[in-house]
Every structure is written in structure tokens, then in C-alpha cells.
Amino acid sequence: MYDAAKRATDVVVSAAAIVVAAPLGAAIAWRVHRDDGGPVIFRGLRVGRGGRTFHIFKFRTMAVGADQLGLHVTPGDDPSLTSSGRFLRRWKLDELPQLVNVLRGDMSLVGPRPPTVWDADQYDDDQRHLLDVRPGITDWSSIRYRSQDLLIEGRADPHAAYFELIRPGKMDLAMAYLRHRSYAVDLGILGLTALALLRYRRTDELLQRMVTSVRARA
């Protein structure tokens, strides 16, 4: 019942959002192309449900070819970021095309963020269960670490900083979602995501309360 209701919500909401956001998407596409004349959409390889790979869609925020440099995390001061890329990442507008991934069934509105092949290879046996469900646009970990690029900004080794400062917390929250997911939890996450995008200052406090409450009821 939960899976059917979740998928129905994904289809209806993503289809409606694509239509409503079309003018904004067109404006963003024009601005991205104006930066350097390169492609508007970035297609990154990700690992989805059942370990199957798919291409995630994003508005391109980095210079053409930057994805070939072997970087797995991007600090906020990365020189490869385009002039519009910093703005798009700050407001999460680069992720709008992922609504198409949701409509296609690659992703869900709510779920663990889809890992790169490299990141999925780092999963331990428990973490590999994250691949039992559709990855999502948002979840507890993506709200808590919505500014992860700023947390590793200025670090001599961004990859080491990510593994030390961010990845343990992201994995803990992603696993908590996997164990306690429900339709009510999904709606709560969507609400918190909206507050985060609006820069509501108590978002992290509300997030902590929600996670603690859900864990306590288990």
C-alpha cells in the first residue's frame, strides 16, 4: 500500500511540478548556456534501486569536462563552478530536472540520495540495503547537509573532509530513513525541504525533533 501510494504521489506531483516550473526551467537553461555555450543538462551516472545504474539529470553547474577530473565532491570554492552554478547550487535549482527522473521511475521525491558508482562501492553490507529502495530528490540527510559544499570549502583535501565531516552523518540519517520510512515520514520530509529552501532558521531544530520522534516510536 505504501509503495503504491508513494509512486502515485511521485507521478502526480512531478508531472504537475514540471509543468508549473517550465518557465523557470527555460530561464535557467538560457542562463546556463549563456555562461560558456556548453550543454544545459548534466547527465551523471548514479546507482539506483536494485543496484541498477541510471543517468541523473541536473542543470550543469560546472565547466564542461569538469566531471572527467575524477572529483567525487565539490567544495563551494571549486574553480570549476560556473558563474550561474554557484547560485543554482545555493538554491538547489540545479536539481529541478530530477523531476523527470522521478516521473520516469528512476527516482522518488523522497528517498536516500542516489550515490555515484564510486560512493556505492564504499558501502558496507548494511549500507547496501539503501539500494533496496528508489533513491530520492530529498531525505533527512540532504536537508541536514544541504550546505555540504560550504563545510568542505577551503579544505586541502575535500575528499578526506567529506569522509570525516559529512559522510558518517549522512549515512546515519539515510539508514534511519530506510528503517522508519512511511508515507507520513515522506510528507514530513517534503515539508522540511520546503522550509529549508525558504531558509527557515529553525529547520535543523525541526529536523532533529522529527528524526528523534520517529526513532523513538520504532
C-alpha positions as CSV (number, residue, x, y, z in Angstrom):
1,M,0.0,0.0,0.0
2,Y,2.8,2.4,1.0
3,D,4.8,1.7,-2.2
4,A,1.7,2.2,-4.4
5,A,0.7,5.5,-2.7
6,K,4.3,6.7,-2.9
7,R,4.6,6.0,-6.6
8,A,1.2,7.6,-7.3
9,T,2.3,10.7,-5.4
10,D,5.6,10.8,-7.3
11,V,3.9,10.7,-10.7
12,V,1.2,13.3,-9.9
13,V,3.5,15.8,-8.1
14,S,6.4,15.5,-10.5
15,A,4.2,15.9,-13.6
16,A,2.5,18.9,-12.1
17,A,5.8,20.5,-10.9
18,I,7.4,20.0,-14.4
19,V,4.5,22.0,-16.0
20,V,4.5,24.7,-13.3
21,A,8.3,25.1,-13.3
22,A,8.7,25.1,-17.1
23,P,9.1,28.9,-17.4
24,L,11.7,28.9,-14.6
25,G,13.5,26.0,-16.2
26,A,13.6,27.7,-19.5
27,A,15.1,30.8,-17.9
28,I,17.7,28.7,-16.1
29,A,18.6,26.8,-19.3
30,W,19.1,30.1,-21.1
31,R,21.4,31.4,-18.3
32,V,23.4,28.1,-18.1
33,H,24.0,28.1,-21.9
34,R,25.0,31.8,-21.8
35,D,27.8,31.1,-19.4
36,D,30.0,29.2,-21.8
37,G,27.8,27.9,-24.7
38,G,28.0,24.4,-23.3
39,P,25.2,21.9,-22.8
40,V,22.5,22.9,-20.4
41,I,21.9,19.5,-18.8
42,F,24.4,17.4,-16.9
43,R,23.8,13.6,-17.0
44,G,25.6,11.9,-14.2
45,L,25.8,8.2,-13.7
46,R,24.2,7.1,-10.4
47,V,23.3,3.8,-8.8
48,G,19.6,3.3,-8.2
49,R,17.2,0.7,-6.9
50,G,18.5,-2.9,-7.1
51,G,22.0,-1.6,-8.0
52,R,21.0,-0.6,-11.5
53,T,22.7,2.5,-12.9
54,F,20.9,5.4,-14.4
55,H,21.6,8.9,-15.5
56,I,20.6,11.6,-13.1
57,F,19.6,15.0,-14.7
58,K,20.8,18.3,-13.4
59,F,21.3,21.8,-14.8
60,R,25.0,22.0,-15.4
61,T,26.8,24.0,-12.7
62,M,30.4,23.2,-13.6
63,A,32.7,23.9,-16.6
64,V,32.4,21.5,-19.5
65,G,34.5,18.4,-18.8
66,A,34.9,19.0,-15.1
67,D,33.2,15.7,-14.4
68,Q,36.1,13.9,-16.1
69,L,38.6,15.1,-13.5
70,G,37.7,12.3,-11.1
71,L,36.3,14.6,-8.4
72,H,33.6,13.0,-6.2
73,V,32.7,16.0,-4.0
74,T,32.6,19.7,-4.9
75,P,33.6,22.4,-2.4
76,G,31.8,25.7,-2.7
77,D,35.1,27.4,-3.8
78,D,35.8,25.0,-6.6
79,P,37.1,27.0,-9.6
80,S,35.2,24.7,-12.0
81,L,31.9,26.1,-10.9
82,T,30.3,28.4,-13.4
83,S,29.0,31.9,-12.5
84,S,25.4,30.7,-12.5
85,G,26.4,27.3,-11.0
86,R,27.1,28.8,-7.6
87,F,23.7,30.4,-7.5
88,L,21.9,27.3,-8.7
89,R,23.5,25.1,-6.2
90,R,22.8,27.5,-3.3
91,W,19.1,27.5,-4.0
92,K,19.1,23.8,-5.2
93,L,17.7,24.9,-8.6
94,D,20.2,22.7,-10.4
95,E,18.1,19.7,-9.2
96,L,14.9,20.7,-10.9
97,P,15.5,18.3,-13.9
98,Q,15.4,15.4,-11.4
99,L,11.6,15.7,-11.6
100,V,12.0,14.0,-14.9
101,N,13.9,11.2,-13.2
102,V,11.0,10.9,-10.7
103,L,8.4,10.8,-13.5
104,R,10.4,8.1,-15.3
105,G,10.7,6.0,-12.2
106,D,14.4,6.2,-11.7
107,M,13.9,8.2,-8.5
108,S,11.3,9.2,-6.0
109,L,10.5,12.6,-4.5
110,V,11.7,11.3,-1.1
111,G,14.4,8.7,-0.6
112,P,18.2,8.2,0.0
113,R,20.2,10.3,-2.4
114,P,21.5,8.3,-5.3
115,P,25.2,7.5,-4.9
116,T,27.8,7.6,-7.6
117,V,29.3,4.3,-8.6
118,W,32.4,5.2,-6.6
119,D,30.4,6.1,-3.5
120,A,28.2,2.9,-3.7
121,D,31.4,0.9,-3.8
122,Q,32.2,2.3,-0.4
123,Y,29.0,0.9,1.2
124,D,29.3,-1.7,3.8
125,D,26.9,-4.7,4.0
126,D,24.2,-2.7,5.9
127,Q,24.5,0.4,3.8
128,R,24.0,-1.6,0.6
129,H,20.4,-2.0,1.7
130,L,20.0,1.6,0.7
131,L,19.8,0.3,-2.8
132,D,16.7,-1.7,-2.0
133,V,14.5,1.4,-2.5
134,R,14.3,4.1,-5.1
135,P,16.7,7.0,-4.5
136,G,15.1,10.4,-3.9
137,I,15.5,14.1,-4.5
138,T,15.4,14.7,-0.8
139,D,15.6,13.0,2.6
140,W,16.8,13.7,6.1
141,S,20.4,13.7,5.1
142,S,20.1,16.0,2.2
143,I,18.2,18.5,4.4
144,R,20.8,18.3,7.2
145,Y,23.8,18.6,4.8
146,R,22.2,20.9,2.3
147,S,25.2,23.2,2.5
148,Q,27.9,20.4,2.4
149,D,29.8,22.3,-0.2
150,L,30.4,25.1,2.3
151,L,31.5,22.6,5.0
152,I,34.4,21.4,2.9
153,E,35.2,24.8,1.4
154,G,38.9,25.7,1.8
155,R,40.0,22.2,2.7
156,A,43.3,21.0,1.3
157,D,41.7,17.6,0.7
158,P,37.9,17.9,0.1
159,H,37.5,14.1,-0.2
160,A,39.1,13.5,3.2
161,A,37.0,16.3,4.7
162,Y,33.8,14.8,3.2
163,F,34.6,11.4,4.7
164,E,35.4,12.9,8.1
165,L,32.8,15.6,8.5
166,I,29.8,14.7,6.3
167,R,29.6,11.1,5.2
168,P,29.1,9.4,8.6
169,G,26.2,11.7,9.5
170,K,24.6,11.3,6.0
171,M,24.9,7.5,6.2
172,D,23.3,7.5,9.7
173,L,20.3,9.6,8.6
174,A,19.9,7.7,5.3
175,M,19.9,4.4,7.2
176,A,17.4,5.9,9.7
177,Y,15.1,6.8,6.9
178,L,15.4,3.3,5.4
179,R,14.3,1.7,8.7
180,H,11.5,4.1,9.5
181,R,10.1,5.2,6.2
182,S,6.4,5.7,5.8
183,Y,4.0,7.9,3.9
184,A,3.7,10.3,6.9
185,V,7.5,10.5,7.2
186,D,7.8,11.3,3.5
187,L,5.3,14.1,3.8
188,G,7.2,15.5,6.8
189,I,10.4,15.4,4.8
190,L,8.8,17.3,1.9
191,G,7.6,19.9,4.4
192,L,11.0,20.3,5.9
193,T,12.6,20.5,2.5
194,A,10.3,23.4,1.6
195,L,11.3,25.2,4.9
196,A,14.9,24.6,4.1
197,L,14.6,26.1,0.7
198,L,12.9,29.1,2.2
199,R,15.8,29.5,4.6
200,Y,13.6,29.0,7.7
201,R,16.1,29.3,10.6
202,R,14.6,26.5,12.7
203,T,14.7,23.9,10.0
204,D,17.5,21.9,11.6
205,E,15.8,22.0,15.0
206,L,12.6,20.7,13.5
207,L,14.5,18.0,11.6
208,Q,16.2,16.8,14.8
209,R,12.8,16.6,16.5
210,M,11.3,14.7,13.7
211,V,14.2,12.2,13.5
212,T,14.2,11.7,17.3
213,S,10.4,11.2,17.4
214,V,10.4,8.7,14.5
215,R,13.2,6.7,16.0
216,A,11.5,6.7,19.5
217,R,8.3,5.2,18.0
218,A,10.1,2.3,16.4
